[in-house]
Each structure stands twice: as structure tokens, then as C-alpha cells.
Amino acid sequence: MRDNQGALPNELDRIREVSAWLIDALELSRTAPDTLGHRAAWAKAERATSVLTELLLTHDESTKRLVGAWAERLSARAR
């Protein structure tokens, strides 16, 4: 969808990279818990989630506003 919105090639490459990490994480998650493969699945999923969040917050205004509103709401509750 981002390619339809005029995303830059480097952004599309980054999205493809994140997608590959998530696919790898899914495959590795099928290994037994507390194994190297299972830990690698978590690491890849966390890395992908972090980068995807960064991409969304950098390039999508509606997501940026949504996250900002939730941050304000959570901050108000914490006071």
C-alpha cells in the first residue's frame, strides 16, 4: 500500500526487511520453548516491531496522532 502512496524506495526496502524478520520469527517460533531458535524468534519479532513502529511514526500522520493521543491519555492517568 505504501508504494501506491509514493513511498521512497528505501522505505519500501525497510518494510520488506521487517516483513522478512516477521516471517523468520514465525518460523522460528515453532521451535520448542527455551531453545536458541525460540529465543531468536522473540528477538526478531521485537526488532521488527520496533522498526515497524518507527516507520509508522515517521511516515504516517494518523498513526502519529493516535500514538500521541494515547500517550497523553496514559500520562494523565499516571498523575
N, C-alpha and C positions, 0 to 999 in steps of 0.2 A: 504494500500500500504506500509506503514512503516513496517508492520510485515514481509513483503517479503524482506525488506532491512536490517533485523537483528536488528530492534529497541529493546531496552531493555523493559522488562515488565512494569517498572514504567513509561516510556514514553508512552507506549500504554494505560496504565491506565489513564494517564493525558489527552490524546487525547479523550478517551471515556468520561471522565468527562466534557471536554469542549463541546463535542457533545451534552451531556445531557443538559448543560446550554443553548445551542443554541436552542434545541428543546423546552425547557421550555420557553425561551424568545419568540419564535414564537407563542406558545400557548397563552402566556400572552399578546402578542401584539394585540390580537383580542379583548381585553377589550377596553372600552371607554377611550379616551384620558384624561389625567389629573386625573387618578384614581390610587389607590395603585397598582393594577395589571399592569397597563401600565408603571408606573414608575419602577416596579420590572422587567418588560421586558427589559427596557433600561439598567438597572443595570446589569442584567445577560448577555445581549449582549455585553456590554462594557467590563465586566470582562472576558468573553470568548474570545473576540477579543484581549485583552491584553495578555492573557495566550497563545493563539494560535500564536500571533506574537513572543512572547518569545521563544516558541517551535521551530518555523520556523527558527528564527535567531540563535538558539543554535545548531540545528541539520541538517540544510540544507545549504550547502555551496553556491549553486547557488542563493538561496534567500538572503543569507548574502551579496553576491557580488552585487546583484541587488539593495538591500536597500542602501548599501554603495555608489553605483554609483549615485543613486537618491539624497542621502544626499549631496554628493559633488556638484552635479548639482544645487540643490536648494541653497546651500551655496554660490556658485559662482554668482548666480542671485541676492542674497541678498546684495552682496558687491557693 
